[in-house]
Amino acid sequence: MGDCIVVQQRLRKFVGDRVRSSDRLYNLVKSVENRVELLRHSVGHGFPAIIRPRPYKIMIAVTAQCNSRCKGCRYGRDFMPGHQLEWPMVRDLLDDAKAAGFYSIRLYGGEPLLHKDLTRMIEYCVQIGLRPYVTTNGALLEQRIDDLVRAGLRDITVGFYGVGEEYNRYTQRAGLFERVERGITALRERHGDTVELQMNWLLMRQTATLEAFHSALAFAERFDMSMRVDLIHYSLPYFQEGDDRQLQFVPEDRPAIERVVAEMIKLKRADPTRLQHTLEGLRSIPDWLLRGPDMKIPCTAYEMIWVGPDGTVQMCYVTFKLGNLHQTRLRDLLFNASHKCAARDAFQLNCPNCHCSSNERIMRDAPSRRHYAKPGRVDNGVVANP
């Protein structure tokens, strides 16, 4: 069964590599794929045995070290403190990932640019035909971007929590925003559009304002970045909600959320490629933020693997532990009985039910897709009463 999945994933990568340069072809292929997965999920409701591991992306937290102290994150403090993955282990991990049909490799942390071997990891990914990208806060880009680009890095996503002092307050690091701004400026000045940049804008109580959204959008437009909206979490093991749950939303926040979502919908219609979400996914955001685990929409975690800086291997960021690289190679943790059981359990939400991949989950669940396909009051700028 594992060999069949490997062949499918290699075919998926082959097609993807050839349509990425054309937005029209890429969107067409993506639409076809979504329809196939929509059918798979529809059948899976009645016959969950059809849901099997189909991993193509691996999220590797290469280090727990961080140069920020974000209010919503425990990295750099008490989450796997002092741990990082050493180069020989990462090399074996990448070899096993390649052999198993993975092709999308996310290198993050913590702050991955603090890892001395990050450039070597990028270079090796490219050498063996994997597609790496790095998620960073951007503060060290000015110092490291040249080596990373030479190694073959072409995709970067940047965590974004506000502009100026708003950013510094959240990260609890004076002057950090200015370093981020200099880093991204250096990237564009030295390497132009060689590197694709995506802003991962965090939607939390403090950023749920039109001013905050427009400021983030202006920054993204200035540096030719696409945008993805990350929703404030409630179940990630390295997440924290801030003092008195200050980062989390409460039901009374629905009008504020809907005002921001209305602006996102306007942006999506005016500039379709800026936001990396569908209209259906955008309309679902208020419900994901306020209903949380009560959003009973099957999960797609069977498509991924997460590796922590201490070597932990899980089928998702939150749960479904499969083993540890210090004891077992990745190749021996995939497609076995535990992995198959985890895939079915994730689909059936036998888990904390986080909102990771919320947009993809909406688009693959027929009832949810139909529900959020209907333009509602948010589309027209009409928000709920507080």
Summary of the structure (lengths in Angstrom):
residues: 386
radius of gyration: 20.1
end to end distance: 52.0
largest distance: 56.4
contacts: 1281
relative contact order: 0.13
helix: 50%
strand: 14%
